[in-house]
Amino acid sequence: MTGKRLDVGGMLVIGVGNPYRGDDGVGPAVARAVADLALESVTVLEHSSEGAGLLEMWEGRDMVILADAVSSGGMPGTVHRLDACATPIPVGLFHHSSHAFGVAEAVELGRAVGRLPPRLLVYGVVGERFASGNGLTGAVEGAVSGVVDCIVRDVQAMAHRTG
């Protein structure tokens, strides 16, 4: 886990994935792009370990946004936005994690033990290539800026509600 702490606050953005496994690196790419914006009261972290670590990372946060690669059978670069507090995360959607216990399992464990943050959004970008190797495919790389724009809107909406 690596992180760039921007400001202590109630909002956390986590980019999940492994940048050495092709499109699985989309989460960290999104996290780096969000970190570069230096959004006020937002902490940005990258996470490539087991999903169970996510529960500790989001402990005490008002809002958490996760970005990760997914495999839905859809067009590479397609973005899924899920409100994890409102509905369960489909486990099959996140099956390209390099770990057996990934984002969907972490969210559902958090739900079962009462450890979800009050607001939890998950952005899943449909990947194409998950084999060893650096770099995102063109379609997935092209989706990064759109996900970042959506995250900025989510953060602004949350700040407006609490401000």
CORLINHU-V408862 format. One line per field, one symbol per residue. ss: DSSP state (H for helix, E for strand, L for the rest). psi: psi as a letter, one per 20 degrees, with the letter a starting at -180 (. if undefined). Layout:
ss=???
psi=???
This chain:
ss=LEEELLLLLLEEEEEELLLLEHHHHHHHHHHHHHHHHLLLLEEEEEELLLLHHHHHHLLLLLEEEEEEEELLLLLLLLEEEEELLLLLLLHHHHLLLLLLLLHHHHHHHHHHLLLLLLEEEEEEEELLLLLLELLLLHHHHHHHHHHHHHHHHHHHHHHHHHL
psi=pqqoogqpaippppoproijlciijhghgggghghhilppkpppqqpjaqhhhhghhjpjqhpppqprqroiiappipppppnihhqqpoghhkjjqjqhnbgghgghghghjkkqrhpoqppppprgpjrpqqqqrggghhighggggggggggggghhhi.
